[in-house]
Amino acid sequence: MIAELVAPKTVLVDVHYLGQAEYIAPCLLENESGVAVIDPGPTSSLAGLEAGLAARGLSIADIHTLLLTHIHLDHAGATGTLVKQNPKIRVYVHEKGARHMIDPTKLLDSAKRIYREHMDWMWGEFLAVPAENVTALTGGEAITVSSRKLEVVYTPGHAVHHVSYFDQQTGIAFTGDTTGMRPSNRPCVVPVTPPPDIDLEAWRGSLAAIEERRPERLFVTHFGPADNPAWHLEDLRERLARWGERVAATLQAGQPDADAAREFGRQSFDELTSRLPVAQFGAMARPEALEGNWYGLARYWRKRAGA
């Protein structure tokens, strides 16, 4: 567990998801009334979040707010469990994700088709959140949380229900997966493009919206503070376009999906590890994990062709 100060009263927690360091990083925003948590992670790593809170002299009872960038299990899975333990918690989430937090049946049915017998081990329980605890966002709101003024910006592309939070006090933009993964501020940004919501056109718009606000720093859930936001956004933009073109070419060639995804995973792995040694990526760069990005991009192109 790491409880690392990112800015005044802004703390990164490494929850050591499934024993992996530097993969999932909730962020704590502290004030005299308690703490807000951005993207608490899954229930399977809740003990890591609790340890991070304890390192700051805090507990679940001190959490007053959860700020979700989006509802994917690695970001929001522990939300219902935390609210069950502390019913005073207020949950902020985009309106397109709010209904799935209140009734997660469809979300969980979809996840079970992907993770099957590994579902519980990977993510743990995903409990419903009472509707009265949920504040639905659309983007454009200005909210005050833990004495911070946060601008909420709708940033789809990775997910149709994705928002980012811009902290006016510290200049940090908490951008979830819209700005990809970056292993501990090292010089390589990895797009995250799983099914079902990938939209490259919307994503380009979201990156432009982040860029025009000129944040001093990004905070990505995978993993932590990212300096030089202009460079980061351009590196992501270029790789996202290149990966999209690569997937489009395999579809045009008529390759079987499994073969194309396997080849994409190998090519992407070789590309990333030509930038950084594989050990510096941790769990972020494995060929078999990178294959999943092909399916999200392929679904995007197929939907475009169908339209």
N, C-alpha and C positions, 0 to 999 in steps of 0.2 A: 504494500500500500504506500502511495506517495500522497502527502498533502502539501502541495507546493504553491507558494504565493505567486500569482501571476501579475497582480496589481493590488493596490490597497483593498483589503477585504474581498478579494477575488481569488479563489483557491481552486486549483486543479486537484482532482482525486483520481488516482489510478486504481480502478476496482479489480484489477488482475482477473479479467474475464477468463474463465476456464483455466486459470493459472498462467495466462499470457500477460506479460507486462506490456505497457505502452500500446494498448489497443482501444479501450473504451475509457473516456475521460469525462465524467460529469464535472460541472463547474459549480462551486458554491459562491453565492453572493451574500455576504454577511452584513447584518446591521444589528442595532441594539435590541430589536424585537425578535431576532432569530435569524433564519437563513432561507434563501430561495435556492433551488437546485435547477440547473439547466440540464435536461436530458439525464435522468437518473440511472439509465441503463436497465438491463434485464433483472428479473428477480433472482436468476441464478448467480448474479454477482452482487446481490444486495449486501452481503456481509462485508464486501470491500468498501461499499459506500458508507456503511455504518462505521467501519474502522476509520475512514477518512474524516467523518464527522467527529468521532471520538478524539481524534488527534487535534481537533480544534476546540475541544471541550463542549461538543454539541452532540445531539442525538436526534432520532426521528421526531421526538416530541418538539424539537426546536424548528422543524421545517414548517414554514407558513405558506410557501408557494412552490409549485413545480411549473417550470417553463419548458414546454415541449417544442422542439423544432419540427418534429413529425412523429408519427406513431409507430414506426417500425420497431420490432421487438428489441433490437439492441439499443434503442434510444429510450423507449417509453415503457418497456415491459413491466417494470417494477411499480408503475404509477398507482394502480389499483391496490396493490399490497401496502404501499406507503399510506394511502388514504384510509385504508381499513385500520391501520395502526394509529393514525392521527387524523381523525375526521375533520379537523380544522383546516386542512390543506386546501388551498385554491389551485386549480389546474388550468393553465392557459394552453390552448391548442387551436389550430386552424379549424374553422367550421366544417370543412370536409373530412377532418379526422375526428371531430368531437363525437359524432354519433357512434363511431367505432370504439371509442373509449367508454361510452355509456353502455353500449351493447356490442361486445367484441366477437360475437358469434361468427360473422362472416370473415373477419380478420383471422381468427384462429383456424377456421376451416381451411382457408387458403394456405396458411402457414403449415398446417399439418400435412397438406398434400406435398409440400416441398421437403419438410424435415422428418416426417414420418416418425419412426420409433425414436429418433434423436430429439424430438421436440422438447420434452421435459428436461432432459439433461442439458440441452443448449440454452434454454430460455427460462425454465421454471414457470411458475404460475403467472397467468395474465388475468387479473381480476377486473371486473367491471367497476367503473367509477360512478358514484351517484351523480345524477344530472345536476343536482344543486351545488356540487363542488366544481363544476366545469364552467369556464368562461370561454366562449367561442370567439375566435378572432377572424378577421377577414384580411388584415393587412392595412396599414395606414394609421393604426391606433398609436397613441402615446400613453404608455402606462408607467406608473411609478411602483417599483418593487425594490425592497431593501434599500430605500432611500435613493435609488437610481432612477433616472428618467430613461426609459427604453423606448426606442422607436421600433414598431413592428412592421416588417416588410414582407410581403408575400413573395416567396422565392421558389416557384415550382421548377420542375425539370427532372430532378431526382425523384420527387414525389409530388403528386398533384396537391397535397395538403401541407406543403413545407412552408415554414416561415423562418425568418432570421430576426435576431434581436440586436439592435444597435445601442450600445451603452454610451450616452452622451457625456458621462463623467470620465470614463477611462479611454474612450475612443476605440474600444474593442467591439468587433462585430461577431456575434455568436451565430455561426452559419451552418451548424449541423453537417449534413452531407452535400449541400449545394456546392460547397467549395472543396469537395473530395476529401481524400485522406492524405495526410502528410506526416511521415514518421518523425515525430519529435523535432520539428522545425528543420529537418534536413532538406536539401534542395531537389525535391522531386514530389510532384503532386499526382495522386492516383485517383482517377474518376471512379465513381461507384454507380454502376448502371444495371441493377437487377430489375427483373420484371416487378410490377406490371406497369408502372407509371412513367417510364422514361419518355421525355419530350425534349429533343435537342433544341428546337426552336424556342420553347419557353425557357429552357436552361440558359441560352445565350442572353435572353432578356433579363434573367435573374442576375447573371454575372455583371451585366451592365448596370443594374440597379445597385448592386453592392459597390461596384467601382465608383459610381458617381457620388457616393456618400463619403468616399475617401477615408475609410477606417484606418486608424494607426496600426491596428493589429487585427488578425483574425483569430478566432478560437474554433477549432474543428474538433468534433467529438472523437475522431480518429486521426491525430492524437495531439490535442493541446494547442498552445499558442503558436501562431504562424506569423513570422515577421515578413516584411516587404510584401504587403498585400498586392501591389500592382504586378510584381513579378509572379506571385503565386497564381493570380487569376489568369494571367497570360499563359503560364505553363499548363494550367488545367484546360484552358480554352483550346490550346493547340492539340493537346493529347485527346481531348474529348472529340474534336473534329476528326482526328486521324483514326481513332477507334471506330467512330461512326462510319467513315468511308471504308474501312477494312471489313466491317460486318456487311455493309451494303454490297461490296464486291463478292463476298461469299454467297449471298443470296442470289445475286445475278448469275453466278456460276452454277447454281443449283446443287451445291454441296449438301449432303445430309446434315441435319442439324448437329447431331452428336459429333461428327467428324469436324465440322466447321468450328464448333465451340472448343473442341480439344486443341485444334490448331491455333485458334485465337488465344487460348490460355497460354500456350507455349510461346507464341510470338510476343505477347504482352509481358510475360515474365522475362524474356530475353531483353526486351526493350527497357524495362524498368531496372533490371540488374546491370545493364550497361551504364546506368547513371549512378547507382549506389550499390555497394556490396549487399548481397542477399541478407546477411545477418542484420543489417541496419533497418530492414523492412519489418522484421518480426513476422507477425501473422498476416501482414498486409499483402505480401507477394508470394503466393503459392499458385502454381499453374492450375490446379484443380479448382481453387477458389475463384481465380480470374475468369474461368470458363463461364461463370454465372453472368458476367457482364455482357457476353455475347447474346444471351437470351433476351436480356432487357432491350438491347439495341435492335436486335432482330424483330422483336415485337413492335418497336417504334416504327421501323421501316415498313413492316407488313400492314400496320394500321394506316400508314400514309398511303400505301398502294391501294388499300381497300377503300379509302376515302375518295 
